[in-house]
Amino acid sequence: MNGTERRRCIIQILSSSQKPVSGMSLAKQLQVSRQVIVQDIALLRANGTEIISTNHGYLLQSGQNVSRVFKLIHSDSEVEEELSMFVDLGGVVRDVFVYHKVYGVVRAEMNVRSRLDVHNFMKNISLGKSSLLKNITSGYHYHTVFADNEETLDLIQECLQERGFLAKLQDYEPVDFWSKTQEESSCGSRLT
């Protein structure tokens, strides 16, 4: 089996699975090393296939066709409430990132899509010596959130606004975090 066929098989395996598939499982099924799978996943992503990495393996991004970046601020004690709000309203929190004046954008994958994911994230934070990424920028942080439609993202934004979690972009912040159009990649005018 050549690389193109193997990557086609990876997509088939991921699309037929309702839960994450580990790199080791893919490697066994396709009779290659885990490193080959990691390289194949990178190539698939580079070619536009939306594959999410979780602690339990890979998921094919499906259903969530739209995304929005929200700039937020809240206390550490409100993190669980914030993440729960996203998933309860139909969002998937892809990442968390901060814009640091010295380091630039510092980003971490999250892939929080359920209350169980929120619970596990909070448990892992509480057990470790690491603190929340938002704390290096005085609580200000961003989440890229995926949803099935713009209406869901609008509802999430309204609820975040009502709760007081939304923050305005400052003049020094880049609007185009990921080199896409402003509407696709940043809060921009949506936070006014």
Long-range contacts (C-beta under 8 A, 24 or more apart in sequence): 1-30, 3-40, 3-43, 6-30, 6-32, 6-36, 6-40, 7-40, 7-43, 7-44, 10-37, 10-40, 10-41, 10-44, 11-44, 11-49, 11-60, 14-51, 14-58, 14-59, 14-60, 15-60, 15-62, 17-59, 17-60, 19-56, 19-57, 19-59, 20-54, 20-56, 20-57, 20-58, 20-59, 21-57, 21-58, 21-59, 22-56, 22-57, 22-58, 23-57, 23-58, 25-57, 26-58, 52-94, 52-109, 52-111, 53-109, 53-111, 54-111, 55-120, 59-111, 61-146, 63-148, 64-92, 64-146, 64-147, 64-148, 65-146, 65-148, 65-149, 66-146, 66-147, 66-148, 66-149, 66-150, 66-153, 67-94, 67-144, 67-145, 67-146, 67-147, 67-153, 67-184, 68-144, 68-145, 68-147, 68-153, 68-156, 68-157, 68-187, 68-190, 69-142, 69-143, 69-144, 69-145, 69-177, 69-185, 69-186, 69-187, 70-142, 70-143, 70-145, 70-156, 70-157, 70-160, 70-166, 70-187, 71-140, 71-141, 71-142, 71-166, 71-167, 71-168, 71-169, 71-187, 71-191, 72-134, 72-140, 72-141, 72-142, 72-143, 72-160, 72-165, 72-166, 72-167, 73-134, 73-139, 73-140, 73-141, 73-165, 73-167, 74-139, 74-164, 74-165, 75-139, 76-131, 76-132, 76-135, 78-165, 79-122, 79-125, 79-132, 80-118, 80-122, 81-163, 82-160, 82-165, 83-112, 83-118, 83-121, 83-122, 84-115, 84-118, 85-156, 85-159, 85-160, 85-163, 85-165, 86-112, 86-143, 86-145, 86-156, 87-112, 87-113, 87-114, 87-115, 87-117, 87-118, 88-115, 89-152, 89-155, 89-156, 89-159, 90-147, 90-148, 90-152, 90-155, 90-156, 91-145, 91-146, 91-147, 91-152, 91-153, 91-156, 92-145, 92-146, 92-147, 93-143, 93-144, 93-145, 94-143, 94-144, 94-145, 94-146, 95-143, 95-144, 96-133, 96-134, 96-141, 96-142, 96-143, 97-133, 97-141, 97-142, 97-143, 97-144, 97-177, 98-133, 98-134, 98-136, 98-137, 98-140, 98-141, 98-142, 99-137, 99-140, 99-142, 99-173, 99-174, 99-177, 100-136, 100-137, 101-172, 105-174, 105-177, 106-133, 106-136, 108-133, 110-143, 140-167, 142-177, 142-187, 157-190, 166-191, 167-191, 168-192
